[in-house]
């Protein structure tokens, strides 16, 4: 699978409304993909930056939810 959102893209978190620019990406061994989003700086102070799961971000394409990309649900539970 590939990342759905490009670096430098403007995005918005669908849950909190936090918005900013994607400046980093990471994929974990479980298949979960996350993006580092940097918000707008205020009063010449460092901007907030937060990691978000791919499914939470709106921006590429707008309003479309990414398919299930891994995480714990990727694996069958131990029996």
Buried (B, 14 or more C-beta within 10 A) or exposed (E): EEBBBEEEBEBBBBEEEBBBBBBEBEBEEEBBBBBBBBEEEEEEEEEEBBEBBBBBBBBBEEEEEBEEBBBEEEEEEEE
